[in-house]
Amino acid sequence: MTALARHAPTTAADAAEIIRESAAAGRVLRLVGARTWLEAGHPVQADAELTTADCAGIRSYRPEDLTLSAGAGTTLAELEAATRPHGQWCPLFPWGDDRGTLGATIATATSGPFAERLGRPRNLVLGLECVDGTGRVVAAGGRVVKNVAGFDLTRAVTGSWGTLALITQVHLRLRARPVVDESWMVRLGAESTAAMQAFAQGPLAPLACFDAGDGLWYVRIGGNRASVAAAVDALQRLGAASPCDPSIWDELRRTHAPADRTSQWRWDALSLRLRERFDPAGVLNRGLLGGPA
């Protein structure tokens, strides 16, 4: 199989020029991030690759506002390194690992085991900069939690698999790290599964609760000391519980990703109208649903 020609712009303006030239020449581009999950079960027919790997780096970080802006090629590991010293984190934690890029995570709306409690990509993205299929640079949403009203293009682009636009920068909402953060392994009988599910949805809900099969559950609990102590006590009433190494969550993300680990892009009338408006020549990720991971 012949390798595709590769374009690696460093700015949105550079990407816009490449997209305009490709549209004029009738060439289709495949959008690529860190290439950690390239196929993703959705093959793409393309003439060249356009990667955001060099559109990287943290552009703005305001710890006092719990907001951060970074280039699409910034890895999740880089976000972790930047926010940890401030007692904060970017709670995307998608299935896979932290070598993946911010842009690909948002483009595929990939969530992970912490999504129910900490938020899914569409809950965490405040705004973004992107380039549509005509080569227009578009700023959607904003950099702050409170935003202006109007059509929410940010949510449309998030999870669109690069079929509406190439994401070049993302503005994120962060979370404060809990004062106490503990991981536990719990062995339950078959009759206790419903009780665990009720615990996960109750007032002492953990940060994450993962069913590893055969009655084995991994639970991550975070909060102040009193709330964590209460949650641990409730957990120990359910079954045989013992603390475990927190690195288990990285291992679970790498090895236990469900087959369909993304939100589904709905090809309804609205999305088709958006595609006609933002990529009339079909220059971005033509095929099924791309693979910009």
N, C-alpha and C positions, 0 to 999 in steps of 0.2 A: 504494500500500500504506500503510495507516494505521500511524503510529508507535505502538509499544507504550508504555504507561505505564512510568515508570522509578523504581525505588526504589534509593536509595544510602545504606545504613546505614553508620555509622562504627564500630560495635562488634558483637560476636557477639550481644549481648542485643538490640540493635535489629533485627538480621537475624532473630533467633528470633521476635520479635513480628510482623514482616512475614510470615514463613512461616506462623505460626499463623493469622493473619487470612486469608491466602490459602487455606489448607486449609479453614477454616470456610466460606469463601465459594465454594469449589469452583474457585478460580482457579489456573491453572498458571503457574509462574514459569520464565523462561529466565535462567540464570545467566551473567553476563557479566563479563569482566575489562577489559582495555584496548581491546577490540574490534579487535585487529589481525588476527584470523583467525576472524571471527565465524561464517561459514558452515561452514567446515571439512569440507564435503562431507556434513554430517549435519544436515539441516533439523530445526527444532524447532517444534512447535505450542504456542504459549503465549499467555497473556493479558496478561502484563506482564514486564518485565525486572527482575532483581535484580542490581545491580553491586557488586563489591567494590572499586571504584576508590578509595573513601574509607576503606577498611579498610587503610590503608597505613602505612608507616614501620617502621624497625627498632626492635624492642622490647627486645632484649637481644643483646649481642655480647661473647663471651668469647674474645678472640684466643688466650689461653693454652690453651684447651680446643678450639680450632678448631670452635666452635659459634656459631650465630647464630639468633635468632628474629625473624621479621618478619611484618607483616600481609600478607594475601593480595594486596592491591592494590599492594604495593611492586614497582617495576619491576626488571628484571634489571640495568639501568644503575645504579640506586641501590645495589644489592648490590655491583656492581663498584667503585663509588666509595668505598664504606665499607671494603671488605676490602683493596683495593690498598695503602693506606699501611702495612698490617701485614704485607705480603709474603704475603698469602693471596688466595684467590679462591673464589667459589662456582662450581663447575665444571659447572653445568647446561648452559649454552651450547646451547640447543635450536635447531632449524631456525627461521628467521625472523630476528628481531633483538632487541636488548635493550630495546625499548619494551614488549615483552610483560611480563605480570605473573607474579610468583612463584606465585600461586594457580592461574592458568590452566595454567602449565607443569606443576604437580603434578597438577592435575585431569585433564589429558590425557596425563600421563606422556610428554610430548614430549621426546625426546632429540635429539642432534645428532652432529656428526662426532667429538666427543671422548668419547662415551659408553663405547666399548669399554675405554678406558684409565682415564678419570677417574670413571666410574660413571654409571649411569642414575638417574632420579629415585627409584626405589624403593630404591636403594642409598644415596642421599644424604639422604633424609628420616628424621629421628629420631623425629618426632612431629608432631602437628598438632591444631589446634582447629577444630571444624566444627559446623555446625548441620544436624540431619537434617530430614526432611520433616514431623515432628510438632512441630518447634520446639524440640527439646531441644539444648542446647549440650553437645557431647561433646569430651572431651580424650582423644586417642589417642596412645599412645607416650609420649615424654618429651622432655627437653631435653638429655640426655646420651647418649654413645655406648653405655654399658652400660645396658640397660633390663630391666624385669621381664618374666617369661615370661607367656604367655597368648595369647589370640587376637589376631592382629596386624591390628587394624582399620586401622592406618595404611596398610598395603599394600593393603587392600581399597579404601579411599577413593582412594588414589593411582591414577590412570588410570581412575576410574569415570565421568569426564566429567560430574560433578555430579549423577549419577542417584541417589547414596546420600546425599550431603550437600553443603552449601555450605562450602568451606574458607574460614576467616577468618584463620587464622594458621598459620605453618609453622615448625618447628624443624629446622634444617639442619646437616649435617656439611660442613665446609669442607675445603679442601686447601691445603697450602703451595705457593706459587709456586716453580717450579724456579729454581735459581741462574742457569742458562743456558737461554735459550728462543730457538730459531732456527727460521725457516721456510725451506723449500727447495722449488724447482721442479725436477722431474726428468723428462726425456724418455726414454722407453724404447721398445725395439722390441717387437713383439707377443710374441716368445718370452720376454721378461723379466717379463711380468705375474705369472706364478707366483712368480718370485723376489722381486718386490716384496711379494706377499702373505705369503710366508714371512718376509721381513724384518719386516713389520708384526706378526707373531705371535711373533717370536723374542725372545731375551734383550735385544736393543737396541730393543725395540718403541717407536715414537714416540708422542707424545701424540695425534696424529691422522694419518691417511693417506687422502687423497681422490683418487679416480680421476676426473679431469675429461674423460676420453675422448680418443681419438686418440693414446694413448700418453703423455699428459701427466698427471703426478701432482703433488699438493702434499703436502708432508710437514712436520709440525711436531715438532721434537725438543726435549725438555726434560730437565734433570738437572744433575749436576755437570759440571765442565769435561771431566773425563776421559771420562765416559760419552757426553757429547755429541760429543766429538771422535771417539770410536770409532764412534758411529752415523753421523756424517757420512762418515767414511772408507768404511764399509760401503755407504752410499748412493751414493757416487761410483763405486763398483765396479759398480753396477747399470746406470748410464747417465749421460748428460750432466746434471749437477746444478749448480745455481747458487742462491745465496741470493735470497729474494724478500721483499717488504714484508709484515710480519705482518698488515696490514689485509686481506690476501687472505681470511683466515678469516671476517671479517665479511661480505665480499662473497659468499663461497661459501654461508654460512648463509642469506643473503637470496635468492640467485638459483638455487641448486642443490638446494633442498629436494625430497626425493622426494615423489611424489604422496601416499603414505601415510606421514606423518612421525610417527605416534603408535604407541604400543603398542595392541593390540586388547583391548577389554573383552570377556571371555568371558561370554556369557549362559548359564551353566550352572546347575545346580540350586542350588548354593550362592549364586550372585549373585542369583538370583531370590528366595531366602529372605531374603537381606539386604535387598533392595529392599522386600519386604513388611513387614519389621520397621522399617526406618528411614524409609520414605516410603509408608505404607499408602494415603494419599489420592492419591498420584501428583502431588504439587504441584511437584516439581523436574524440570526438563528433560524433559518428556514428549515423545516423538517417537522419532526414531532415537537418535542418540548425542549430542545437544546440540551446543554449540559455545561453551564458556565461555572462549574465548581473548580 
